[in-house]
Amino acid sequence: MLTGYSQDSDQAGDNQEAYSFKLDYNVPESPAFAVLDANPTTIMRASTPQEIITQLASNFLSGNEVSPGLAFDFNPYFTFGGRLKSVKEYRNSYGKRFLANLQLSFATINSMDFPDDLLFSGGIRATLFDSKDLIFDEQLGQDIDNALLPNDTDEPGPMNSDDQGTVVDNPALKEAYINAKTRYMEKAGGSLALGYAIAGRARDNSFKTDSIVTYRHQAWLVGQYDLGKSGMSINGMVMYRYDQTPQTTDNNGLISGIALRKYGRKLILSAEIYHDSMKKSIDFGGYAEAYLIPSITLFVSLKKETNAITGNEDVILKPGIKWNFSQAKK
């Protein structure tokens, strides 16, 4: 992480770089994976994306065989030259905050549902509001200032940076993020997000114009409310899907449901129930997400899915990994 510190600010952290506040925790699902049914959960999160620059994730679909998939998520505003002058601008400008939290997503998988085709997708996700956005945590701003400017000087302390200004070893900064994570888990608050995604097939793995067809569109609205010190969260989602897979009885309808999540320091557990009007079914799912390695999240889910070719329903185990390529914190 590059050093960032407050200068002549009214409040701690007002002029720090926004990425100084990023916490690798509670990362929302990939919109492009969602339309491919490659996300481990059906009910998505509404929280603000913690990676404001890029996110690389991988998922491995488990059916009759293990099939690989890869999603790439990034923020278009920062990727294509957008900038924020400071955290203060982020806090005061809803328009800049909206752009800073847009998520573009692209994915591809090889699925046993279409064994001769390559599936691909694209999606977009927008956070409408998030009362737990970590960049509004003024205590974290104060703690970062104290860690980088321990003697109230105008420059970072010599033990906290190298000649290039990169933080090398700063226990106080690490503690600041541990404390911020605790506050994040224990704070009550809500968020709301919406998204859209489209999926297509490259028949026979060919990307010729006449071999590419779209087969699914979906749009969704998801809300989330965290209950506070209990570490519990409730998510609700309504999704409209237009589907052209072979075994779809009705080609459009709603998928709606709720999820209950329990947040721990290193583990997130989730259970969900949802109704699919196209399949006329009520289904359940379970999910676990572990934060064991910096920037890497391991997850696994258990859910019932329908094979798009045979129409058979199977309980499927989905393991996978998320790799956060955002600005690293040392």
Disulfide bonds with the S-S distance in Angstrom:
none
